[in-house]
Amino acid sequence: MRMWAKVGASSLFAATLAVSLSTDMFAQTSQTKGVPSEQEAAQAAPPPPRTWKVSCSSKQAGLDCRALQTLFLKNTGQPVLTAAVHVPPDTKKPTLLFSLPLGFYIPAGVSLQFGKDVAKSLPVQTCDRGGCLVQYAISAAEISAMQQGADLSVTLQDMKKKPITFVVPVAGFSEAYAKVK
């Protein structure tokens, strides 16, 4: 986690987005509308099986890679959540990152649940015009749970403080994580 402390919040967010599937994927324009409604969230298209991908960027010390997955709304194709697991080369301690669109109730933070475990409350680290970033020091037990098929549930609140839950399937996570650890 020390590596993240060395990087400014905006730089961290920019780096996370840069390794996403496209550089302008989360840009807020008149065509994107931020956080989806509860009904739209229920329609968020779970990706096809084995959709965890590995994305790497070149650094002076070598490659810096993340296992990641993005959820999109079925009807619009709008990205609503990107989950990424990063293992910094200096600490070897995995970090779970979430990139979320603007338009949710930020003071409530985000709730994270691994399978049927008790949900954890996480604060939002930073937001800019491209969205918001949440990071979490994921434990070896939680990584193991994901490798054994425990889906992630990410819950946030809309501006009316109604909960919206996204399920991040873990199919393909083991293979992607093996490449980044």
C-alpha positions as CSV (number, residue, x, y, z in Angstrom):
1,M,0.0,0.0,0.0
2,R,3.0,2.3,0.4
3,M,3.4,2.6,-3.3
4,W,-0.1,4.2,-3.5
5,A,0.8,6.7,-0.8
6,K,3.7,8.0,-2.9
7,V,1.4,8.8,-5.8
8,G,-1.0,11.7,-5.7
9,A,-4.7,10.9,-5.7
10,S,-5.2,12.3,-9.1
11,S,-2.2,10.5,-10.5
12,L,-3.4,7.2,-9.0
13,F,-6.8,7.7,-10.5
14,A,-5.4,8.6,-13.9
15,A,-3.0,5.5,-13.8
16,T,-5.9,3.2,-12.9
17,L,-8.0,4.6,-15.8
18,A,-5.1,4.4,-18.2
19,V,-4.8,0.7,-17.8
20,S,-8.5,0.2,-18.3
21,L,-9.8,-1.0,-21.6
22,S,-9.7,2.5,-23.2
23,T,-8.4,5.9,-22.1
24,D,-11.6,7.8,-22.5
25,M,-14.0,5.0,-21.2
26,F,-15.1,6.9,-18.1
27,A,-15.1,10.5,-19.5
28,Q,-18.3,12.2,-18.5
29,T,-19.9,13.7,-21.5
30,S,-23.4,14.8,-22.3
31,Q,-24.0,11.2,-23.5
32,T,-22.9,9.5,-20.2
33,K,-25.2,9.9,-17.3
34,G,-23.2,8.8,-14.2
35,V,-24.4,6.2,-11.8
36,P,-27.3,4.1,-13.1
37,S,-30.7,3.8,-11.5
38,E,-31.5,0.8,-9.4
39,Q,-33.4,-0.7,-12.3
40,E,-30.5,-0.1,-14.7
41,A,-28.1,-1.6,-12.2
42,A,-30.2,-4.7,-12.1
43,Q,-29.8,-4.9,-15.9
44,A,-26.1,-4.4,-15.8
45,A,-24.8,-7.0,-18.1
46,P,-22.6,-9.5,-16.4
47,P,-19.7,-10.1,-18.7
48,P,-19.3,-13.4,-20.5
49,P,-17.3,-16.0,-18.6
50,R,-13.6,-15.5,-18.1
51,T,-13.7,-11.8,-18.5
52,W,-11.0,-10.9,-16.1
53,K,-8.2,-9.4,-18.2
54,V,-4.6,-8.5,-17.5
55,S,-3.6,-4.9,-18.4
56,C,0.1,-3.8,-18.1
57,S,1.9,-0.5,-18.5
58,S,5.6,-0.1,-18.9
59,K,7.5,1.4,-15.9
60,Q,11.2,2.0,-15.4
61,A,11.3,-1.0,-13.1
62,G,9.5,-3.2,-15.6
63,L,5.9,-4.0,-16.3
64,D,3.2,-2.9,-13.9
65,C,0.2,-5.2,-14.3
66,R,-3.4,-5.4,-13.0
67,A,-6.1,-8.1,-13.3
68,L,-9.3,-6.2,-14.1
69,Q,-12.9,-6.5,-15.2
70,T,-15.4,-3.9,-16.3
71,L,-19.2,-4.1,-16.0
72,F,-21.4,-2.3,-18.6
73,L,-25.1,-1.5,-18.7
74,K,-26.9,-3.8,-21.2
75,N,-29.0,-1.1,-22.8
76,T,-26.4,1.6,-23.3
77,G,-23.0,-0.1,-23.1
78,Q,-22.0,2.5,-20.5
79,P,-19.3,1.3,-18.1
80,V,-20.5,1.4,-14.5
81,L,-17.7,-0.2,-12.6
82,T,-14.2,-1.4,-13.1
83,A,-12.6,-3.7,-10.5
84,A,-8.8,-4.2,-10.6
85,V,-6.4,-6.2,-8.4
86,H,-2.9,-4.8,-8.4
87,V,0.2,-6.2,-6.7
88,P,2.8,-3.5,-6.3
89,P,6.3,-4.9,-7.0
90,D,7.8,-3.3,-4.0
91,T,5.4,-4.5,-1.3
92,K,3.9,-7.6,-3.0
93,K,0.6,-6.7,-1.0
94,P,-2.4,-6.9,-3.3
95,T,-4.7,-3.9,-3.6
96,L,-8.3,-4.0,-4.9
97,L,-9.3,-0.9,-6.8
98,F,-12.7,0.2,-8.0
99,S,-13.4,2.9,-10.6
100,L,-16.9,4.2,-10.4
101,P,-18.9,6.8,-12.4
102,L,-19.9,10.1,-10.9
103,G,-23.5,10.6,-9.7
104,F,-23.6,8.5,-6.5
105,Y,-23.9,9.6,-2.9
106,I,-20.2,9.8,-2.1
107,P,-20.4,10.3,1.7
108,A,-21.9,6.8,2.1
109,G,-18.8,5.3,0.5
110,V,-19.0,1.8,-1.0
111,S,-19.9,-1.5,0.6
112,L,-17.8,-4.5,-0.5
113,Q,-18.8,-8.1,0.1
114,F,-16.9,-11.3,-0.8
115,G,-19.4,-14.1,-1.4
116,K,-21.5,-14.5,1.8
117,D,-19.0,-12.8,4.1
118,V,-20.0,-9.7,6.1
119,A,-19.9,-6.6,4.0
120,K,-17.1,-4.0,4.6
121,S,-17.6,-0.2,4.3
122,L,-15.0,1.5,2.2
123,P,-14.5,5.3,1.8
124,V,-14.1,6.9,-1.6
125,Q,-10.5,8.0,-2.1
126,T,-10.9,10.6,-4.7
127,C,-13.2,11.8,-7.5
128,D,-12.5,13.8,-10.6
129,R,-14.4,14.5,-13.8
130,G,-13.8,11.0,-15.0
131,G,-15.3,9.2,-11.9
132,C,-14.4,8.1,-8.4
133,L,-11.7,5.7,-7.0
134,V,-12.0,3.3,-4.1
135,Q,-9.1,1.2,-3.0
136,Y,-8.9,-1.6,-0.5
137,A,-6.0,-3.7,0.9
138,I,-7.3,-7.1,-0.1
139,S,-6.3,-10.0,2.2
140,A,-4.9,-13.4,1.1
141,A,-8.1,-15.0,2.4
142,E,-10.2,-12.7,0.2
143,I,-8.0,-13.4,-2.8
144,S,-8.5,-17.1,-2.1
145,A,-12.3,-16.7,-1.8
146,M,-12.3,-15.1,-5.2
147,Q,-10.2,-17.8,-6.7
148,Q,-12.7,-20.3,-5.3
149,G,-15.6,-18.6,-6.9
150,A,-16.9,-16.1,-4.3
151,D,-18.3,-13.2,-6.4
152,L,-17.8,-9.6,-5.3
153,S,-20.8,-7.5,-4.4
154,V,-20.3,-3.8,-4.6
155,T,-23.0,-1.6,-3.2
156,L,-23.3,2.2,-3.4
157,Q,-26.1,4.6,-2.9
158,D,-27.8,6.8,-5.5
159,M,-28.4,10.5,-4.8
160,K,-31.7,9.5,-3.1
161,K,-29.7,7.2,-0.8
162,K,-31.2,4.0,-2.3
163,P,-28.7,1.1,-2.5
164,I,-27.5,-0.1,-5.9
165,T,-25.6,-3.4,-5.9
166,F,-23.4,-4.7,-8.7
167,V,-22.1,-8.3,-8.7
168,V,-18.6,-8.7,-10.1
169,P,-18.3,-12.3,-11.3
170,V,-15.0,-13.9,-10.6
171,A,-14.9,-16.3,-13.5
172,G,-11.4,-16.1,-15.0
173,F,-10.0,-14.2,-11.9
174,S,-7.6,-17.0,-10.9
175,E,-5.9,-17.1,-14.3
176,A,-5.6,-13.3,-14.5
177,Y,-4.3,-13.0,-10.9
178,A,-1.7,-15.7,-11.5
179,K,-0.2,-13.4,-14.2
180,V,0.0,-10.3,-12.1
181,K,1.1,-11.6,-8.7
